[in-house]
Amino acid sequence: MADIAIFDLDYTLTKKGTWGRFVVQNVKHKPWLWLPLAVSAGLTQWRYKRGKLPRIRVKQAMMRWSMVGKPQAYMQQLAEDFAASEVETGLRPGALKALEYHRSQGDTLIIASAAVDLIVAPIAKKLEISLWVATNMKWENAKLAPEFASANCYGAEKLARVKQLLAKKPELKHNLTIITMYSDSYSDLDILRFSDKGVAVNADKKLKEAAQGEKFDVVEW
């Protein structure tokens, strides 16, 4: 029976975060949007850090000035181009080795990310990973809506989404299956604990501190 390897995306598989750079790609030739985007995102981030707003509102604030209302076909092509560049030059060398190892073992690969499905889907496809969970964008009349079609795939929500995915795949259910979770972020503590083996990859400070007590492996990719 094949095991399961779950990978966070930003800063785990990738060297950098994806969302902010994708937003910038949408406005890099529109300097008149830079200031309102920066102000809106900065203010929303400030309010989120102080517990005044949910985290997903930060994404919404950035979307508002950069991509809401744009045609779905256009956005998908932009995401395809972004994904191609990311897979070609933006992945951690250690991540590629880990993917190769698990694939050689016949393991099932899953990406679990708070990033939007618009980005995650083409990256997963280019990596030949068919299973993933992400924050789902919403489309209305083939244009991007200002709200999302799902909750932010972050923290406890990411674990819930992974459990839902596994429940839909009876071929993955087996009492001998070992689940390994790779992440850089303390926000993934729930899913790291849920897994049989947690691996802290280039971990942030809080995850690095928690790793010893949780008995996670700590690696640098």
C-alpha positions as CSV (number, residue, x, y, z in Angstrom):
1,M,0.0,0.0,0.0
2,A,1.4,3.4,-1.1
3,D,2.0,6.0,1.6
4,I,0.9,9.7,1.3
5,A,3.2,12.8,1.1
6,I,1.5,16.1,1.6
7,F,3.4,19.3,0.7
8,D,2.6,22.9,1.7
9,L,3.4,25.2,-1.3
10,D,4.7,28.6,-0.4
11,Y,8.2,28.6,1.1
12,T,8.1,24.7,1.3
13,L,8.0,23.7,-2.3
14,T,8.7,27.2,-3.5
15,K,11.6,29.5,-2.6
16,K,9.2,32.5,-2.2
17,G,5.6,33.2,-1.6
18,T,3.3,33.0,-4.6
19,W,0.3,35.2,-3.9
20,G,2.1,38.6,-3.5
21,R,4.2,38.0,-6.6
22,F,1.1,37.0,-8.7
23,V,-0.7,40.1,-7.5
24,V,2.3,42.2,-8.6
25,Q,2.3,40.5,-12.0
26,N,-1.3,41.7,-12.5
27,V,-0.5,45.3,-11.8
28,K,3.2,45.7,-12.9
29,H,2.2,47.7,-16.0
30,K,-0.5,49.7,-14.2
31,P,1.4,52.2,-11.9
32,W,-1.8,54.1,-11.1
33,L,-2.9,51.0,-9.1
34,W,0.2,50.6,-7.0
35,L,-0.7,53.2,-4.3
36,P,-4.3,52.1,-3.7
37,L,-3.2,48.5,-3.7
38,A,-0.4,49.1,-1.2
39,V,-2.6,51.2,1.1
40,S,-5.5,48.8,1.0
41,A,-3.4,45.7,1.6
42,G,-1.3,47.4,4.3
43,L,-4.3,48.6,6.2
44,T,-6.1,45.2,6.0
45,Q,-2.9,43.4,7.1
46,W,-2.6,45.8,10.0
47,R,-6.2,45.1,11.1
48,Y,-5.7,41.3,10.6
49,K,-2.6,41.3,12.8
50,R,-4.6,43.0,15.6
51,G,-7.4,40.5,15.3
52,K,-9.9,42.8,13.8
53,L,-10.3,41.0,10.5
54,P,-10.0,37.3,9.3
55,R,-6.9,36.5,7.3
56,I,-8.8,36.0,4.1
57,R,-9.7,39.7,4.0
58,V,-6.0,40.4,3.3
59,K,-6.3,38.4,0.1
60,Q,-9.5,40.1,-0.8
61,A,-8.0,43.6,-0.3
62,M,-5.2,42.7,-2.7
63,M,-7.5,41.1,-5.2
64,R,-9.8,44.2,-5.2
65,W,-7.2,46.4,-6.9
66,S,-5.4,43.8,-9.0
67,M,-7.7,41.3,-10.5
68,V,-11.4,41.4,-9.5
69,G,-13.6,41.7,-12.6
70,K,-11.0,40.3,-15.0
71,P,-12.0,37.6,-17.5
72,Q,-11.5,34.0,-16.3
73,A,-9.7,33.0,-19.5
74,Y,-7.2,35.9,-19.1
75,M,-6.5,35.1,-15.4
76,Q,-6.0,31.4,-16.1
77,Q,-3.5,32.2,-18.8
78,L,-1.7,34.5,-16.5
79,A,-1.6,31.8,-13.9
80,E,-0.4,29.2,-16.4
81,D,2.5,31.5,-17.3
82,F,3.3,32.2,-13.6
83,A,3.2,28.4,-12.8
84,A,5.5,27.6,-15.7
85,S,8.1,30.1,-14.4
86,E,7.7,28.9,-10.9
87,V,8.2,25.3,-11.7
88,E,11.2,26.1,-13.9
89,T,13.1,28.3,-11.5
90,G,11.2,28.9,-8.3
91,L,11.3,25.5,-6.5
92,R,13.6,24.5,-3.7
93,P,16.2,21.9,-4.8
94,G,15.3,19.9,-1.7
95,A,11.7,19.9,-2.6
96,L,12.4,18.5,-6.0
97,K,14.4,15.7,-4.4
98,A,11.6,14.9,-1.9
99,L,9.1,14.8,-4.7
100,E,11.3,12.5,-6.7
101,Y,11.8,10.2,-3.7
102,H,8.2,9.9,-2.8
103,R,7.3,9.4,-6.5
104,S,9.9,6.6,-6.7
105,Q,8.3,4.9,-3.8
106,G,4.9,5.0,-5.5
107,D,3.5,7.3,-2.8
108,T,0.5,9.5,-3.4
109,L,1.4,13.2,-3.6
110,I,-0.8,16.0,-2.4
111,I,-0.3,19.8,-2.3
112,A,-2.2,21.5,0.6
113,S,-1.9,25.3,0.3
114,A,-3.6,28.5,1.5
115,A,-2.7,29.9,-2.0
116,V,-5.5,30.3,-4.5
117,D,-6.6,27.4,-6.7
118,L,-5.9,29.6,-9.7
119,I,-2.2,29.3,-8.9
120,V,-2.1,25.9,-7.2
121,A,-3.8,24.0,-9.9
122,P,-1.4,24.7,-12.8
123,I,1.7,24.3,-10.5
124,A,0.3,20.9,-9.4
125,K,-0.4,19.9,-13.0
126,K,3.1,20.8,-14.1
127,L,4.5,18.7,-11.2
128,E,2.2,15.9,-12.2
129,I,0.4,16.0,-8.9
130,S,-3.3,15.4,-9.3
131,L,-4.5,15.9,-5.8
132,W,-4.5,19.3,-4.1
133,V,-6.5,21.6,-1.8
134,A,-6.3,25.4,-1.9
135,T,-8.4,28.6,-1.3
136,N,-10.9,28.5,-4.1
137,M,-11.7,31.6,-6.2
138,K,-15.2,32.5,-7.3
139,W,-16.2,33.3,-10.9
140,E,-19.4,35.1,-11.9
141,N,-20.3,35.5,-15.6
142,A,-16.7,34.3,-16.4
143,K,-15.2,37.1,-14.4
144,L,-13.4,37.0,-11.1
145,A,-15.7,37.8,-8.1
146,P,-14.6,39.9,-5.1
147,E,-15.2,37.1,-2.7
148,F,-14.0,33.5,-2.5
149,A,-15.9,30.3,-3.2
150,S,-14.3,28.6,-0.1
151,A,-12.9,29.4,3.3
152,N,-9.2,30.3,3.5
153,C,-7.3,27.0,3.3
154,Y,-5.2,27.9,6.3
155,G,-4.6,26.4,9.7
156,A,-7.4,24.2,10.9
157,E,-9.2,24.7,7.6
158,K,-6.3,23.2,5.7
159,L,-6.5,20.0,7.8
160,A,-10.3,19.8,7.4
161,R,-9.9,20.1,3.6
162,V,-7.2,17.4,3.5
163,K,-9.4,15.1,5.6
164,Q,-12.3,15.8,3.2
165,L,-10.0,15.0,0.2
166,L,-8.8,11.7,1.8
167,A,-12.4,10.7,2.6
168,K,-13.3,11.0,-1.1
169,K,-10.4,8.7,-2.0
170,P,-11.2,5.2,-0.6
171,E,-8.1,3.8,-2.3
172,L,-6.0,5.9,0.1
173,K,-7.6,4.5,3.2
174,H,-5.6,1.8,4.9
175,N,-4.4,1.3,8.4
176,L,-0.8,0.8,7.3
177,T,-0.7,4.0,5.2
178,I,1.9,6.5,6.6
179,I,1.1,10.2,6.0
180,T,4.1,12.6,5.8
181,M,3.5,16.3,5.9
182,Y,6.1,18.9,4.8
183,S,5.7,22.6,5.9
184,D,7.7,25.7,6.7
185,S,5.0,27.3,8.8
186,Y,3.7,27.1,12.4
187,S,0.2,27.8,10.9
188,D,0.3,24.1,9.7
189,L,0.8,22.7,13.2
190,D,-2.6,21.0,13.1
191,I,-1.9,19.1,9.9
192,L,1.6,18.3,11.0
193,R,0.3,16.8,14.2
194,F,-2.4,14.9,12.3
195,S,0.3,13.3,10.0
196,D,2.3,10.2,11.1
197,K,5.5,12.1,10.3
198,G,5.8,15.9,10.4
199,V,8.7,17.6,8.6
200,A,9.6,21.2,9.3
201,V,11.1,22.6,6.1
202,N,13.1,25.8,6.4
203,A,10.9,26.4,9.3
204,D,9.7,29.8,10.6
205,K,10.8,30.7,14.2
206,K,7.7,29.4,15.9
207,L,7.6,26.1,14.1
208,K,11.3,25.5,14.7
209,E,10.7,26.0,18.4
210,A,7.8,23.7,18.4
211,A,9.5,21.0,16.3
212,Q,11.6,19.5,19.1
213,G,8.6,18.9,21.5
214,E,6.5,17.7,18.7
215,K,9.2,15.4,17.4
216,F,9.1,16.7,13.9
217,D,12.0,16.3,11.6
218,V,13.8,19.6,10.8
219,V,15.4,20.0,7.4
220,E,16.8,22.7,5.2
221,W,15.9,22.5,1.5
